[in-house]
Amino acid sequence: MRAKILSILLLSILFATHETLACPFCYGAKDGKSTEHMAIAIWFLFGAVLSVIGGIGAFSFHLWRQGRMPAEPHQEITQEDLTKYE
């Protein structure tokens, strides 16, 4: 049991050291130009997603408002005698 725990601990330490070998972009260098550009891209995509969700919300609100309004007299469904078509 101890050997199993020790091997898991050693493997986790081994995989944790790979983080130090990562490129500056992956490691999170604050000075890198690519990090700055990636931050701009993330904010742009965040705005695009919020725009789409906002559009869906606005359209849902529009449908809700239109559904609550009474129908115009020329749009009302009237009961018509359908016996003449039988």
Contacts in CASP RR format, 6 or more apart in sequence:
PFRMAT RR
TARGET T0000
AUTHOR 0000-0000-0000
METHOD contacts of the structure
MODEL  1
MRAKILSILLLSILFATHETLACPFCYGAKDGKSTEHMAIAIWFLFGAVL
SVIGGIGAFSFHLWRQGRMPAEPHQEITQEDLTKYE
19 27 0 8 1.000
20 27 0 8 1.000
24 32 0 8 1.000
24 35 0 8 1.000
25 32 0 8 1.000
25 34 0 8 1.000
25 35 0 8 1.000
25 38 0 8 1.000
28 35 0 8 1.000
29 35 0 8 1.000
END
